[in-house]
């Protein structure tokens, strides 16, 4: 029978992950470094988590999440372009790829993370779409849920590619589909 987790050791590892993200970025995180900062052995970490991506997932699910800056101006196209341009394929992309790995290997944690991480994007899309409909930029029957799914999917795809998407072409296609 496996030894139960020490809650204080678990919290120390999760806090070490959050601190490492803030100071060095995900790519620089190592199990050895987390173990040293948390004051636990590598074996303890590997007993509880299969990968640093799994630690990241749990740390983000339980801790404060980095909230992306979501543009909100009078120009829907400009806001979409700013949103899609925000990820340069660097640290945000590395985090997204790690979270995709967590989702693939731990469906329960992945579903919880996707719900929590997608919620601010869904709220932004709904609010921004309401304004765009009022301004006559977008058809009234445009679905905020469907558009939010597209926004999340495009960001995920860009992260998997490890490079930014063609922002102008992407926004053009999206707006042709929902434009008033």
Number of C-alpha atoms within 10 A of each C-alpha: 3 6 8 7 11 10 9 10 17 18 14 18 25 22 18 22 29 21 15 19 17 11 11 11 17 21 13 10 19 14 18 14 15 25 20 14 16 20 13 16 15 14 12 16 21 13 12 15 14 13 16 19 21 21 25 23 25 19 20 20 17 12 12 9 12 9 9 13 9 16 17 17 11 12 14 21 17 15 17 24 18 16 18 22 16 16 19 15 20 15 16 18 23 17 20 20 20 23 22 20 17 25 20 13 15 14 12 12 18 21 14 15 21 16 12 14 18 16 13 15 18 20 14 17 23 17 13 22 22 16 18 20 18 12 14 12 17 20 17 15 9 16 14 18 13 12 17 21 16 13 20 18 12 16 23 17 17 21 25 17 13 18 14 20 19 12 15 14 11 14 18 14 12 15 17 10 12 16 16 15
